């Protein structure tokens, strides 16, 4: 008795071979299998998804933390005493790992969409596991070393939230093609039901997320505050060595409204500008005073400090990757910079009619000026030609004494206090870190005639956010960048955002429903093919169509039941879709074989 067997068509499928070859290293003649992936391979797919999502969050964190890269490097320096740009290896490994996992994710989703078994190659498994563990280690390290920086994620979401929502909605909507293919294929298993419920739940969450998105930039344009003034923080440290006359001159060229500095008292009572506790990072103290390079900067007298070079380090370390773009004239000028005194800064500010804001560091207890540090700073202010109202006094020590000595000084504070207490202390300006500058607090302070200055603001997106929040000024290391921001990057009314939100949701719903209907129609069409129709039309169609129709014939016979064990062995031994090769077994050759 001659038994009927489905015709087998072998045809090369280059895309499929590349897909399975790259993902699972199966480059040889590949037989498509419609069996479910093993639980082991599903577990690896889950780990791949976790690695990708964690790296996505990690990448977003470092993208937004760009505002504080120099702060991160400064913290590293304080721990290791060696200046290096620690962001470079982090960004390089993050970009590499994210690209790698994203590529594997795309391949895995293509496998699922085509009904292929997941079979991740063992080398990929090792790399994915290494990436996951490395990223977890990085997250834990940042949480321990730079914990406050996580605030940048929450703050940045106020600015990027509406756009991230639309992007996430587009991605999840596109994933509907894969989910629909899994749901409509075969019988309704428990896994398919769980997948569908989970997918619909994620969609519903995304549809409702805008209810919880709050951004200062969602406002009426008529209520936008005036453009915040820009204060040169330590001058323009991206363009010249920080705390030098050249740096402050570069800041003035960028039309800053004020100059900000950190002040330390020398051994002989001269206030000078220095951010670090020691002189090692920004001077050549290791060359002139090698035995004292780790000593506190305040234990040097002014003559010793003035003899140090405060510019060569900028050319050597290039902390902002900008020294390479300096002209030859600026490079020569940089190489001859010295440490700047407070008196020099005040003279420069008076000559250019700019305000000055500075923080004063108290010398250690064993320092001879430990009790006289405030008096030393006040004497310099009183002897300078600057108007007292142009000086913003930040230190909270002896504030009553300071107000009595120089009544016209602008009293500022870097401590967030209630409005009543600020008024009692005579404080008219608050200098806050951007993580403390919430829009509702800024409005409250502004309503009580208390100005708010926010630091550090180096990125246009953060400047735009602070502008929409209503701050009066920002302290920046990059005044040359912020100067180019004439308006907030984006601003829209609540009605405009509501229209975008509802429109996006409706488009997503329509696309998802259309995908499921199309996938259902496509699968039902494959099952409704008549075997005789396929055989009669095969001779008139190109080989690719023949291959497709014969696959449908095989699926049709499987669904209608196969009459013998021998016939089943054809499917299980050779694979249902073992047709991906060169030879085509025509009906004549099949008859001859029988």
Protein Blocks (a to p, Z undefined) as FASTA:
>chain_A
ZZddddddddddfklmmmmmmmnopabccdddfbdcdfklmmmmmmmmmmmmmmmmmmmm
mmmmmmmmmmmmmmmmmmnopacdfklmmmmmmmmmmmmmmmmmmmmmmmmmnopacddd
fklmmmmmmmmmmmmmmmmmmmmmmmmlmmmmmmmmmmmmmmmmmmmmmmmmmmmmmmmm
mmmgojddfklmmmmmmmmmmmmmmmmmmmmgccfklccfklpccddddddeeijaklpc
ehiaklmmmmmmnopabdcddddddfkopacddfbfblmlmmcklmmmmmlmmpcfklpc
fklmmmpccklmmmmnomnopmmmpcfklmmmmmmcccddfklmmmmmmmnopacddddd
dddfklmklmmmmmmmmmmmmmmmbdfklpccfblghklmmmmmmmmbccddfbdcdfkl
mmmnopabdcddfklmcfklmmmmmmnopacdddddfbfklmmmmmmnopabdcdfblml
mmmmmbcfbdcdfklmmmmmmmmmmmmmmmmmmmmmmmmmmmmmmmmpcfklmmmmmmmp
cfklmmmmmmmmmmmmmmnopabfklmmmmmmnopklmbbfbdcdfklmmmmZZ
